[in-house]
Amino acid sequence: MKNNSEQIKIAVCGHIDHGKSTLIGRLLLDTGSLPEDKIKDLTRIAKDFDEETQLAYLTDQLKEERERNITIETTQIFLKTKKRPYCLIDTPGHLEFIKNMLSGASQAEAALLVVDITEGIQDQTRRHAYLLRFLSLQHIIVIVNKMDVVAYSQEKFQSIENKITELLKNVGLKPQLIIPVSAKLGENICRSSKNIKWYRGPFLTQAMDAIPSNLTPKTSLHDLRLPIQDIYNIEGERIIVGRIAAGRLREGQNVVILPSGTQCKIKAIKSFQQTIKSAAIEENVGLTLMADIPGLQCGNVICAGENPPKNSIRFRGNLIWLHANALTIGQNLKLHCATQTLPCTVTKITERIDPKTLTILENDAQCISENQAGIVKFELLNPALIEKHSAVTELGRFSIENDHGLLGAGTVLENYV
């Protein structure tokens, strides 16, 4: 379990131009988290740009982003409050870059959803809300930005607050807080705003510091999952490398390797060129086994020998389809789950959903078009370890790719042996 000093990852989402980059820039500035070279950069450009552009510049580092005035890449920004460090994942707001938003938010434990009070809820606000639910992110703080533009009107804030609450309710989310701010002026970011005295809740960094430290529960020893990322032969020794997706690993532990079901025992665990006795979830490790296992390869998953999971042959999942050519029933695909590459077939499209309007477009559909979502059933060509996203995040999240890139992404709702 995390303690208060451990980093929490927060996705920053919202429609284009609603102020995500400005908000992050303000957080960096007001928490004193800016490196010296960035302070010099800010001073250098200050004479040429207004305050809002200066703050956004801190986040939008790519030349193309500054020229086009939109966030393209998913950028990780690090800051620290008095309580603990944070990694803010700045996700693109433009429809063109929804793939980047999806990959960025998938790493987060909580989210800030930014809404411009002058524009209100937009198409991408709805899409991002749907994607947050899709990724099972339940701790959502809504930031109603640009309050200075409406003279800090309580009436206008309450109106948008009601609409946001209704939107998230329709998606299946409940915001932890809805905070009125002016990112440009630093109102309600790292201190209470004198201009928003009617708001009685915490300012933003207080709300961030109140995020529970155990949003991603650490599972028990018997829940060990370690997808094999690579295998090296070093001085005649076979080193298996991977990142622990759940549970703990210990020297001498009995394990099972899936999908083959081969049983073996851990000989030694290495981390940063040191031999260690045990390792926990999210740690990258190298390990050796007490016996040479024929056929061991990247994509196999090492599991605890006691009460090991079973392979799946079919599963049902949420899916966002991102390619111009529609997904169709009977289509053969390559699915990536953790380090596994799994040939599969689409057997049923239970629902086709418009994430912009959050409506079900069709039940028992024949296809899912670009930027639409759906509930889809898949059948794997060979048994493999796939689990519910709610149980083991890394083994419950998948992408669909071809030689040209990402086609779609999803999360597992049910798996069948």
TORZALUM-698664 format. One record per residue (C-alpha): residue number from 1; x, y, z; residue in three letters. Coordinates in steps of 0.2 Angstrom, whole numbers, always signed. Layout:
BEGIN
> NUM; X; Y; Z; ALA
...
//
This chain:
BEGIN
> 1; +0; +0; +0; MET
> 2; +6; +18; -4; LYS
> 3; +11; +29; +10; ASN
> 4; +9; +48; +10; ASN
> 5; +26; +51; +3; SER
> 6; +23; +40; -13; GLU
> 7; +19; +47; -29; GLN
> 8; +1; +48; -36; ILE
> 9; -2; +48; -55; LYS
> 10; -16; +60; -61; ILE
> 11; -22; +62; -78; ALA
> 12; -27; +79; -84; VAL
> 13; -41; +78; -96; CYS
> 14; -53; +90; -105; GLY
> 15; -58; +98; -121; HIS
> 16; -46; +108; -132; ILE
> 17; -42; +126; -126; ASP
> 18; -51; +123; -109; HIS
> 19; -35; +127; -100; GLY
> 20; -26; +110; -96; LYS
> 21; -8; +116; -100; SER
> 22; -11; +133; -91; THR
> 23; -17; +123; -76; LEU
> 24; -2; +112; -75; ILE
> 25; +9; +127; -78; GLY
> 26; +1; +136; -63; ARG
> 27; +3; +121; -52; LEU
> 28; +22; +119; -57; LEU
> 29; +24; +138; -53; LEU
> 30; +14; +139; -37; ASP
> 31; +21; +123; -29; THR
> 32; +39; +128; -32; GLY
> 33; +41; +113; -43; SER
> 34; +49; +122; -58; LEU
> 35; +67; +117; -63; PRO
> 36; +79; +132; -64; GLU
> 37; +81; +130; -83; ASP
> 38; +62; +132; -85; LYS
> 39; +61; +147; -74; ILE
> 40; +74; +155; -85; LYS
> 41; +64; +150; -101; ASP
> 42; +49; +158; -93; LEU
> 43; +58; +174; -90; THR
> 44; +65; +174; -107; ARG
> 45; +48; +173; -116; ILE
> 46; +38; +183; -103; ALA
> 47; +40; +199; -113; LYS
> 48; +33; +191; -129; ASP
> 49; +18; +182; -122; PHE
> 50; +3; +185; -110; ASP
> 51; +3; +176; -93; GLU
> 52; -8; +162; -99; GLU
> 53; +3; +158; -114; THR
> 54; +18; +158; -103; GLN
> 55; +10; +145; -91; LEU
> 56; +5; +134; -105; ALA
> 57; +22; +135; -113; TYR
> 58; +29; +126; -98; LEU
> 59; +19; +110; -103; THR
> 60; +18; +111; -122; ASP
> 61; +37; +109; -125; GLN
> 62; +36; +102; -143; LEU
> 63; +39; +115; -156; LYS
> 64; +24; +109; -166; GLU
> 65; +13; +110; -151; GLU
> 66; +18; +129; -148; ARG
> 67; +15; +133; -166; GLU
> 68; -2; +124; -167; ARG
> 69; -7; +129; -149; ASN
> 70; -13; +112; -145; ILE
> 71; -6; +98; -134; THR
> 72; -1; +83; -145; ILE
> 73; +10; +71; -135; GLU
> 74; +5; +64; -118; THR
> 75; +17; +73; -107; THR
> 76; +22; +68; -89; GLN
> 77; +25; +82; -77; ILE
> 78; +32; +80; -60; PHE
> 79; +28; +91; -45; LEU
> 80; +27; +90; -26; LYS
> 81; +16; +98; -13; THR
> 82; +20; +98; +6; LYS
> 83; +12; +81; +7; LYS
> 84; +18; +71; -7; ARG
> 85; +25; +70; -25; PRO
> 86; +13; +69; -40; TYR
> 87; +15; +64; -59; CYS
> 88; +3; +74; -69; LEU
> 89; -1; +66; -86; ILE
> 90; -6; +80; -98; ASP
> 91; -17; +72; -111; THR
> 92; -22; +79; -128; PRO
> 93; -39; +87; -129; GLY
> 94; -41; +87; -148; HIS
> 95; -51; +73; -157; LEU
> 96; -36; +70; -168; GLU
> 97; -25; +65; -153; PHE
> 98; -38; +54; -144; ILE
> 99; -26; +39; -145; LYS
> 100; -13; +48; -135; ASN
> 101; -26; +53; -122; MET
> 102; -31; +35; -120; LEU
> 103; -13; +29; -118; SER
> 104; -9; +43; -105; GLY
> 105; -25; +41; -94; ALA
> 106; -22; +22; -94; SER
> 107; -7; +25; -82; GLN
> 108; -16; +36; -70; ALA
> 109; -24; +32; -53; GLU
> 110; -35; +48; -53; ALA
> 111; -40; +62; -65; ALA
> 112; -43; +81; -66; LEU
> 113; -57; +85; -79; LEU
> 114; -55; +103; -84; VAL
> 115; -70; +112; -91; VAL
> 116; -70; +130; -97; ASP
> 117; -85; +139; -89; ILE
> 118; -87; +150; -104; THR
> 119; -89; +136; -116; GLU
> 120; -96; +122; -104; GLY
> 121; -97; +104; -109; ILE
> 122; -91; +100; -126; GLN
> 123; -89; +85; -137; ASP
> 124; -72; +80; -131; GLN
> 125; -77; +83; -113; THR
> 126; -90; +69; -115; ARG
> 127; -78; +58; -124; ARG
> 128; -65; +60; -110; HIS
> 129; -78; +57; -97; ALA
> 130; -83; +41; -105; TYR
> 131; -64; +36; -107; LEU
> 132; -61; +39; -88; LEU
> 133; -76; +27; -84; ARG
> 134; -69; +15; -98; PHE
> 135; -52; +15; -89; LEU
> 136; -61; +12; -72; SER
> 137; -54; +29; -65; LEU
> 138; -66; +32; -51; GLN
> 139; -58; +47; -42; HIS
> 140; -62; +62; -53; ILE
> 141; -60; +80; -48; ILE
> 142; -68; +92; -60; VAL
> 143; -60; +109; -62; ILE
> 144; -71; +123; -68; VAL
> 145; -59; +135; -76; ASN
> 146; -58; +153; -81; LYS
> 147; -69; +159; -67; MET
> 148; -61; +177; -69; ASP
> 149; -69; +178; -86; VAL
> 150; -87; +177; -79; VAL
> 151; -82; +189; -64; ALA
> 152; -82; +173; -52; TYR
> 153; -101; +171; -54; SER
> 154; -108; +159; -42; GLN
> 155; -124; +157; -52; GLU
> 156; -114; +152; -68; LYS
> 157; -104; +140; -58; PHE
> 158; -119; +131; -51; GLN
> 159; -127; +130; -68; SER
> 160; -111; +121; -75; ILE
> 161; -109; +111; -59; GLU
> 162; -127; +103; -61; ASN
> 163; -123; +99; -80; LYS
> 164; -106; +91; -76; ILE
> 165; -114; +81; -62; THR
> 166; -128; +75; -74; GLU
> 167; -115; +71; -87; LEU
> 168; -104; +60; -76; LEU
> 169; -119; +52; -68; LYS
> 170; -124; +46; -86; ASN
> 171; -107; +39; -88; VAL
> 172; -107; +30; -72; GLY
> 173; -95; +42; -62; LEU
> 174; -98; +53; -47; LYS
> 175; -85; +68; -45; PRO
> 176; -77; +69; -29; GLN
> 177; -76; +88; -30; LEU
> 178; -81; +102; -43; ILE
> 179; -69; +116; -40; ILE
> 180; -71; +134; -47; PRO
> 181; -53; +141; -52; VAL
> 182; -44; +153; -63; SER
> 183; -28; +144; -68; ALA
> 184; -22; +159; -77; LYS
> 185; -23; +170; -61; LEU
> 186; -19; +156; -48; GLY
> 187; -36; +157; -40; GLU
> 188; -41; +142; -30; ASN
> 189; -26; +132; -36; ILE
> 190; -13; +132; -21; CYS
> 191; -23; +144; -10; ARG
> 192; -41; +149; -7; SER
> 193; -47; +163; -18; SER
> 194; -54; +179; -11; LYS
> 195; -64; +182; -26; ASN
> 196; -73; +165; -24; ILE
> 197; -78; +167; -5; LYS
> 198; -95; +158; -9; TRP
> 199; -86; +142; -12; TYR
> 200; -83; +132; +4; ARG
> 201; -73; +117; -2; GLY
> 202; -54; +114; -3; PRO
> 203; -43; +122; -16; PHE
> 204; -35; +111; -29; LEU
> 205; -19; +105; -21; THR
> 206; -29; +102; -5; GLN
> 207; -41; +91; -15; ALA
> 208; -26; +82; -23; MET
> 209; -18; +79; -6; ASP
> 210; -34; +71; +0; ALA
> 211; -34; +58; -14; ILE
> 212; -33; +41; -5; PRO
> 213; -16; +33; -6; SER
> 214; -23; +16; -9; ASN
> 215; -33; +18; -26; LEU
> 216; -23; +4; -34; THR
> 217; -24; -10; -21; PRO
> 218; -9; -21; -19; LYS
> 219; -15; -39; -20; THR
> 220; -9; -53; -9; SER
> 221; +6; -65; -12; LEU
> 222; -6; -78; -20; HIS
> 223; -11; -66; -33; ASP
> 224; +7; -65; -41; LEU
> 225; +7; -60; -59; ARG
> 226; +23; -57; -68; LEU
> 227; +22; -55; -87; PRO
> 228; +39; -60; -95; ILE
> 229; +45; -45; -105; GLN
> 230; +62; -53; -111; ASP
> 231; +74; -67; -108; ILE
> 232; +93; -64; -108; TYR
> 233; +107; -76; -107; ASN
> 234; +121; -68; -97; ILE
> 235; +137; -78; -94; GLU
> 236; +128; -94; -96; GLY
> 237; +114; -89; -85; GLU
> 238; +96; -87; -91; ARG
> 239; +89; -71; -84; ILE
> 240; +70; -68; -85; ILE
> 241; +65; -50; -85; VAL
> 242; +48; -42; -81; GLY
> 243; +38; -30; -71; ARG
> 244; +27; -37; -57; ILE
> 245; +9; -33; -62; ALA
> 246; +1; -40; -45; ALA
> 247; +6; -48; -29; GLY
> 248; +24; -52; -22; ARG
> 249; +38; -63; -28; LEU
> 250; +50; -71; -16; ARG
> 251; +66; -82; -17; GLU
> 252; +62; -100; -17; GLY
> 253; +43; -97; -21; GLN
> 254; +34; -111; -31; ASN
> 255; +27; -103; -47; VAL
> 256; +17; -109; -62; VAL
> 257; +20; -102; -79; ILE
> 258; +5; -99; -90; LEU
> 259; -1; -103; -103; PRO
> 260; +8; -120; -102; SER
> 261; +5; -123; -84; GLY
> 262; +23; -128; -80; THR
> 263; +27; -128; -62; GLN
> 264; +44; -123; -56; CYS
> 265; +53; -113; -42; LYS
> 266; +62; -96; -41; ILE
> 267; +80; -98; -38; LYS
> 268; +85; -79; -37; ALA
> 269; +79; -62; -39; ILE
> 270; +89; -48; -46; LYS
> 271; +86; -29; -46; SER
> 272; +98; -16; -51; PHE
> 273; +112; -29; -52; GLN
> 274; +109; -34; -34; GLN
> 275; +102; -50; -28; THR
> 276; +86; -47; -17; ILE
> 277; +75; -59; -7; LYS
> 278; +58; -52; -13; SER
> 279; +50; -40; -24; ALA
> 280; +32; -32; -25; ALA
> 281; +20; -25; -37; ILE
> 282; +26; -12; -50; GLU
> 283; +44; -17; -47; GLU
> 284; +55; -22; -62; ASN
> 285; +65; -37; -59; VAL
> 286; +76; -51; -66; GLY
> 287; +75; -68; -60; LEU
> 288; +82; -86; -62; THR
> 289; +73; -102; -61; LEU
> 290; +79; -118; -52; MET
> 291; +76; -128; -68; ALA
> 292; +78; -124; -87; ASP
> 293; +60; -123; -94; ILE
> 294; +58; -128; -112; PRO
> 295; +48; -116; -123; GLY
> 296; +49; -102; -110; LEU
> 297; +46; -85; -120; GLN
> 298; +41; -67; -119; CYS
> 299; +23; -66; -116; GLY
> 300; +22; -80; -104; ASN
> 301; +15; -75; -86; VAL
> 302; +23; -81; -70; ILE
> 303; +10; -84; -57; CYS
> 304; +10; -90; -39; ALA
> 305; +10; -109; -38; GLY
> 306; -4; -109; -25; GLU
> 307; -22; -106; -32; ASN
> 308; -15; -101; -49; PRO
> 309; -27; -93; -62; PRO
> 310; -34; -102; -77; LYS
> 311; -31; -98; -95; ASN
> 312; -45; -90; -105; SER
> 313; -51; -94; -122; ILE
> 314; -65; -81; -123; ARG
> 315; -68; -64; -116; PHE
> 316; -80; -49; -116; ARG
> 317; -73; -31; -116; GLY
> 318; -76; -13; -118; ASN
> 319; -68; -6; -134; LEU
> 320; -64; +10; -141; ILE
> 321; -61; +9; -160; TRP
> 322; -49; +21; -168; LEU
> 323; -46; +16; -186; HIS
> 324; -54; +23; -201; ALA
> 325; -59; +5; -207; ASN
> 326; -73; -1; -195; ALA
> 327; -72; -16; -184; LEU
> 328; -83; -30; -190; THR
> 329; -89; -47; -183; ILE
> 330; -78; -61; -189; GLY
> 331; -63; -50; -191; GLN
> 332; -46; -58; -186; ASN
> 333; -35; -47; -176; LEU
> 334; -19; -47; -166; LYS
> 335; -23; -42; -148; LEU
> 336; -9; -36; -136; HIS
> 337; -12; -39; -117; CYS
> 338; +3; -35; -105; ALA
> 339; +18; -43; -115; THR
> 340; +7; -56; -124; GLN
> 341; +2; -55; -142; THR
> 342; -14; -65; -145; LEU
> 343; -22; -69; -162; PRO
> 344; -41; -68; -159; CYS
> 345; -58; -66; -168; THR
> 346; -73; -54; -165; VAL
> 347; -88; -65; -162; THR
> 348; -101; -53; -156; LYS
> 349; -104; -34; -154; ILE
> 350; -116; -33; -140; THR
> 351; -118; -14; -140; GLU
> 352; -111; +0; -152; ARG
> 353; -109; +16; -142; ILE
> 354; -107; +35; -147; ASP
> 355; -95; +41; -133; PRO
> 356; -98; +59; -138; LYS
> 357; -117; +58; -134; THR
> 358; -115; +43; -122; LEU
> 359; -130; +34; -131; THR
> 360; -131; +16; -137; ILE
> 361; -132; +17; -156; LEU
> 362; -136; -1; -159; GLU
> 363; -138; -18; -150; ASN
> 364; -131; -33; -158; ASP
> 365; -122; -23; -170; ALA
> 366; -112; -29; -186; GLN
> 367; -98; -16; -184; CYS
> 368; -90; -2; -174; ILE
> 369; -84; +14; -184; SER
> 370; -70; +25; -180; GLU
> 371; -70; +34; -163; ASN
> 372; -85; +24; -158; GLN
> 373; -86; +12; -143; ALA
> 374; -94; -4; -140; GLY
> 375; -96; -20; -129; ILE
> 376; -87; -34; -139; VAL
> 377; -84; -53; -137; LYS
> 378; -68; -60; -143; PHE
> 379; -62; -78; -145; GLU
> 380; -43; -82; -144; LEU
> 381; -35; -93; -156; LEU
> 382; -25; -101; -141; ASN
> 383; -28; -101; -122; PRO
> 384; -20; -86; -113; ALA
> 385; -20; -77; -96; LEU
> 386; -33; -63; -98; ILE
> 387; -41; -56; -82; GLU
> 388; -54; -43; -77; LYS
> 389; -48; -26; -77; HIS
> 390; -55; -23; -60; SER
> 391; -44; -38; -54; ALA
> 392; -27; -36; -62; VAL
> 393; -26; -19; -72; THR
> 394; -11; -24; -83; GLU
> 395; -19; -41; -88; LEU
> 396; -36; -33; -90; GLY
> 397; -31; -20; -102; ARG
> 398; -28; -23; -121; PHE
> 399; -24; -15; -137; SER
> 400; -27; -20; -155; ILE
> 401; -13; -16; -167; GLU
> 402; -7; -20; -185; ASN
> 403; +9; -16; -194; ASP
> 404; +4; +2; -196; HIS
> 405; -1; +6; -178; GLY
> 406; -15; +6; -165; LEU
> 407; -32; +1; -171; LEU
> 408; -41; +1; -154; GLY
> 409; -40; -2; -136; ALA
> 410; -51; -9; -122; GLY
> 411; -53; -17; -105; THR
> 412; -59; -34; -100; VAL
> 413; -76; -35; -92; LEU
> 414; -77; -54; -91; GLU
> 415; -66; -69; -96; ASN
> 416; -71; -87; -99; TYR
> 417; -60; -102; -97; VAL
//
